[in-house]
Amino acid sequence: MTAIVAPVGTIARRRARTAAWSVLAAALLVLLTGVALGTGRVSISTWDALRALIGQGQPGNVLVVQQFRAPRVVSALIAGAGLAMAGSMLQRLFRNPLAAPDTIGITGGASFGAVLMLAIGASQQLIPLAALGGGLLAALLLGGFAWRSRMAVTRLVLVGLAVQQGLAAAVNLMIVRFPAELAASAMQWTTGSLYGRNWTEVRIGGTAIVLTTVAVLLCQRRVAILDLGDDSAGGLGLNPARDRMWLLLLTITLASLAAALTGPVAFVALAVPHLVRLLAGPPTLGTLGLTALTGALLLLGADLLVLHVIPVHGLPVGAVTATLGAPWLLVLMIRQGRLPQRNS
């Protein structure tokens, strides 16, 4: 991979475009957050809902917003941003546009860990930790296969898909043997759902996601150097294999934490980086921030559709994102399959 230096004017235009899209995405996110907090059986205006979120306004509005609606909304914002950023990082590190937590087995590992805890009757407080451990287990499996076969990084997605399907089969086997009363709880960890989130989960999971996100942002200079190619990165003082492994571990941790908060919500991590690249250009620190905003916007919007538009009670948000993302994945696979023919 060789670096192509863009003219100064082009870089300035890209930065301006990224800033404009980021401002627009942030404004839409605030608006959509107010709508989500104010919509329900007790209707509250968008402005009053936002005021109630920070403890201002009528006590009844504050109670409804802070205790019943805000945990779900905040979970969508944090997890959506985390998944989208993880997807963007994985696509850069794997150098493959199909790389994402739900195509390399990370979300499948999170599902496996959570459902395993349900199957053995462990405490509910251990389930998010088990989901995190399952995601890391999937990463170890992927790394083990890659090390033994010495497969190129760009082809690891194929191994990841096999890991994802194997873990999904194990999850389905456990669910089939579940008592009926546990089946509903297990379904959250097969499709992804924001139902039943509480402030304890949001504080613990959200804090971990924010800290990991900060670490990812601090590593962007190394990622940019790795984008130049291993030879160039080595010449600039990096150890490409070691640094890529460290960055992958950090990214996988971010994806696993997000999946531990919401379950394996599909296609947010896959689709959002491509959408941002289409709008704002090649990945930079600025576009990574725009990716986080767009991921939060997408997941919160999908949850609003589930709650107030689609007339199916109990539909998990992951079903909506999968429905929207499946055609996108098909288009990407077709384009990826044609690329070698174009280069030949």
Secondary structure, DSSP 4 states (H G I P E B T S, - for coil): ----PPPHHHHHHHHHHHHHHHHHHHHHHHHHHHHHHH-SSS---HHHHHHHHTT-S-HHHHHIIIIIIHHHHHHHHHHHHHHHHHHHHHHHHHT-TT--TTTTTHHHHHHHHHHHHHHTT--GGGHHHHHHHHHHHHHHHHHHHHHHHT--GGGHHHHHHHHHHHHHHHHHHHHHTS-HHHHHHHHHHHH---TT--HHHHHHHHHHHHHHHHHHHHTHHHHHHHTT-HHHHHHTT--HHHHHHHHHHHHHHHHHHHHHHH----SHHHHHHHHHHHHH-S--HHHHHHHHHHHHHHHHHHHHHHHHTS--TT--HHHHHHHHHHHHHHHHHHHHHHHHHHH-
